[in-house]
Amino acid sequence: MGKVVCDWKTLHDFMVDAFKGVGVPAEDCEIVVDVILESDRRGIESHGCNRFKPIYIDRIEAGIQNPVTNFEIVKETPTTAVVDGHDGMGQVIGYKSMEMAIKKAKEYGMGMVAVRNSCHYGIAGYYASMAAKAGCIGITGTNARPSVAPTFGVEGMFGTNPLTIGIPTDEDFNFVIDCATSITQNGKIEYYARIDEPVHPGTVIDIDGNPVEGDAGEALKKIRNGTAALTTLGGIGEALGGYKGYGYAMVIELLSAALQDGNYGKMLDGKDENGNLVPYHLGHFFIAIDTGHFLGEEQTRKKAGEIIRSVRASKKAPGHDHIFSAGEKEYNVWLQRKDSGVPINESVQAEMNKVRDDLKLNYVFPWEK
């Protein structure tokens, strides 16, 4: 059968009802689903519907993620806050934290919120985009399951630790760069396994320091059992700058744990000493910088647009007729998908069928017609 396109309304309504069915409050369901679908709107299929069941529904049902989010402000100043998410819904924690950072920035110029004890919060670009839409520069990052090796190491010590920045422009889309500090991320390896695409050379290293290639499903198993790890931006060793990715990964780890006294590294593997599943206790940070406190939002958007367009207008390499800026390809995907929906692969179709049947929800999906 292959992929089948499912319309946005059906996906939205189904996932909202599914999250309600496992105990997520209605208002929070809307936030969670919007973050998930934003991934698919941008064509980032590794973090959209692909993760609906295994990362969120399954973890709630396993008791390692709380469907009701207790957003506790541990400490607050006019420009900063420390939040404890108590292992609630990461998207809700992320949304409220960036909302708080933006509010502080609008009043004082800058705002930052550091979070501990959270769960997977979806694509980091969602929160940077929140800030950019509000006329702020937005910066966010998160630590994650240890699966990335440091330079000259072979053991997973970091998560894929994205460094994500959104900057408002005067174009139809804002500049939003949302990149892992590893060459690839766990979600991409999971996605490759679903579609039978092999591991890309140089992206995974085994415990003996050898590159891992071939079957993505096997590579994922090795990463999970600690006999392989993802490589940092720049790849294995220092020749192509792997130390740069390692350094940025460490920055994200520090900002996701040091300011809020959060967990880090091996503490985030989701298992106790006996191998039992436990909450992940992730850390995030959210920074908003209000352009109105500098030369103003309009002038900032105009200047940012000029800079981006000057780069796009530069000389192209042979065989290429366009230079892209961050956020542009995602915007193009949205234009293609906005009136149709999301292509759903067979494994995700089966997962949605199961969630629907388990929760006794009344939905007929396009792949069943």
Secondary structure, DSSP 8 states (H G I E B T S, - for coil): ---EEE-HHHHHHHHHHHHHHTT--HHHHHHHHHHHHHHHHTT-TTTTGGGIIIIIIHHHHTTSS-SS---EEEEE-SSEEEEE-TT--HHHHHHHHHHHHHHHHHHHSEEEEEEEEE---S-THHHHHHHHHTTEEEEEEE--SS-B--TT--S--B----EEEEE--SSSS-EEEEE-SBSS-HHHHHHHHHHT--B-TTSEEETTS-B--B-HHHHHHHHHTTSEEE-BTT-SSTTTTHHHHHHHHHHHHHHTTTTTT---GGGGSSB-TTS-B----EEEEEEEEEGGGTT-HHHHHHHHHHHHHHHHTS---TT------TTHHHHHHHHHHTTT-EEE-HHHHHHHHHHHHHTT-----GGG-
